[in-house]
Amino acid sequence: MYRFLLTPRWVALHVVVLLVIPAFVFLGRWQFGRFEERSANSHDVTANLEAAPVPLESLAGQGVKEADRFRTVTATGTYDPAHALVVRRRPQDGRPGFYVLTPLKLADGRAVIVNRGWVKVGPTADTPPDVPAPPGGQVTVTGRLRLGETEESSGIKERPGLPPGQVLLIDPAAIGKRLPYRLLDGYVELTRQQPATDPAPAPVPEPDVGSGGGLNFAYGVQWWLFIGVAVGGWILLIRREVADRRNSGAGGAEAGEGSGGDEGGSSRSTADPANRSESISGG
């Protein structure tokens, strides 16, 4: 009854099922791993955003660590508008625009890049945008500490030939080569400033922490449910094939029995007249 399972068509089905099961296990585990990573990242970023502000030098003096991303920091100094830059290709609220970068010179002679916010593009891509001037004199800024951008971390490819005063990446190491003073690692994404200015660039929104990888968890469950579907479908196909073969065998047997009964009846009918004739002759 089960020899059909060794036919080429069924062997191919067995192989497919045996390959699909470990593949779905791997995909499910990968999604659960992504869920754990994103949940941990969401927790860390949320904790940093809610933490009390700390002096910038305490975190960026020896290099910004991954664990300090989005930590709220404060710094006091004077802006250097002569070395200000704008960052191309930074849309916000669905509109194309630029980020405004201005070095903030600190009391110890070092400086930090401050992303003062977003401005819309000019009439053409190469036209300098209209950038509100920073306040003069001493200011105190509060903002989110960010790691410097690279091509690998941002997915943005740097290219030469940009208009003067424009860059594609917020890379303090590269920007610092153009400045007459040393830059601290990372940069500050401005959230508050004293004294405030009006007009000012639009503030950069807080990072979207999201659901902490909730979709990845759902996808992981989905992949593992597919394992049950694959195994259940495989068993169902086998049971259906067995049932079809049993029904086919039972139907053939009934047809054979019916045909044999008719032949026996015909033989008897044919034989009876002869018997009757013999009886009459004998009599």
Secondary structure, DSSP 8 states (H G I E B T S, - for coil): --GGGGSHHHHHHHHHHHHHHHHHHHHHHHHHHHHHHHHHHHHHHHHHHHS--EETHHHHTT---GGGTT-EEEEEEEE-GGG-EEESS--BTTB-EEEEEEEEEETTS-EEEEEEEEEE--SSTTS---------SEEEEEEEEE----HHHH-----S---TTEESS--HHHHHTTSSS-EEEEEEEEEEEES--SS--B-------TTSSHHHHHHHHHHHHHHHHHHHHHHHHHHHHHHHHHHHHHHHHHHHHHHHHHHHHHHHHHHHHHHHHHHHHH-
